[in-house]
């Protein structure tokens, strides 16, 4: 189902479609984060990826809860955006020999995923409220807050040491 598919006829349809999209994205990140952690050489970055893996598993569970609360089938639809972000990260990581530069590249890839998620969750929260589903919005808000915190932590790690090492 494309974004402007005939199957999306209402705000509710759009809300459910985007739930399915971010559900797929979170599932893909559950697979990608351990690989990113394994490639990271900075201990704080490696630990950050593993901590976010645990959060991401919780995000998947929260989405399942929102599907159920909203009376929608728990289902994922392909998300070409997250697939592209992960594919690009794999390609770049495969081309970098310097571990310090690789850490900087991994942070960039992780932040690309975080920013995608932040956009999706922000829209889902607004749409849930519009649909009178403040209960769903409050659950989604928890995840949005965690995604923003992860993005801030990644920025802190990058600016605090990783980028300096990569440039040296």
SULCORPE-V322707 format. One line per field, one symbol per residue. ss: DSSP state (a for helix, b for strand, c for the rest). phi: phi as a letter, one per 30 degrees, with the letter a starting at -180 (. if undefined). A space follows every 10 residues. Layout:
ss=???
phi=???
//
This chain:
ss=cccccccccc aaaaaaaaaa aaaaaaaaaa aaaaaaaaac ccaaaaaaaa aaaaaaaaaa aaaaaaaaaa ccccccccca aaaaaaaaaa aaaaacccaa aaaaaaaaaa aaaaaaaaaa aaaaaaaaaa cccaaaaaaa aaaaaaaaaa aaaaaaaaaa aaaaaaac
phi=.decdddccb edddeddddd ddddeddddd dddddddddd cddddedddd dddddddddd ddddddeddd icddaccebe ddeddddddd ddddcccded ddeddddedd dddddddedd dededddedd dicdddeddd dededddddd eddddddddd addddddd
//
